[in-house]
Amino acid sequence: MKILLINNHGAGWADFIEVQPGTSVATLFAQQMKEASAIDYLIRVNRLPVAPDQILQENDRVSITATKIEGAGV
């Protein structure tokens, strides 16, 4: 099934991608953000924050936004 993935990490990008039916938000994050920790990101589906076990649906809009910016002071 097709979803829109918006990745706001670094320069950012957005594209439609194919995922398997039954894919959870946590699985998508692990596939797309390999070495990153989900705790450092705000993940939204259709503009709403979601739980990691949320199952994605056809045409969902998923955005991944860093909550910590490299080089920024604390």
N, C-alpha and C positions, 0 to 999 in steps of 0.2 A: 504494500500500500504506500501511497505517497503522502509525505508531510513536508511542511516548510520548516527548515531549521535556520534559525538566526543565531549566529555565533558572534558575540560581541567581544571576544577575547582578542587583544592586540588591535590590529587594524579592522578586524571584524569582516564578516561576509554573511550572505544569505543565499540559500539555494533549496530547491525541492530535492528531497532524497527519498529513496525507497527503503522501507523497513518491513520486517516480517510482522504479520498480524499477531497481536498479543505482546508486542514489545513494550516494556515498561520504561518510564522516564529514566530510572537508574541504569538500565541496560543500554539505552541510547547514549547516556552520558559516558558510560564506560567505553563504548565503541568509538565515540567521537573525540573524547578528551583524554585519551590513553593514560597519561601520567598525572593528570590533575586530580585534586581532591574535591569532591562535590561540596564539601563544607565551605569552600571558598567561592562558591557561585550561587547566584539566584537563578533558579530554573522556573520558567513560566510556560504554561500551555494555554493558548488562546488568551493571553494577557493576565492570567491568574496564577499565583503561586500554587504549586501542587506538591503532593507527597511523592517520594521516590517510587512507590509501588503503583502509581497512576498508570493505567494502560492507555497507550496512544490509540487514536482513532484516525481513520482516513481524513486527510485535509487539515489535521491539527497544525497549529502554528506554535512551534517550540522555540523559546529564546533562552540563551545561556549567557548570563552577564556576570563578570567577575565582581566580587564584593571587595576584593583587595587589589589595589593597583600597584604593580611593581615600581619601585623607586619612590613611592609616596611615603611621606613621613607618617608616623603613627600618632 
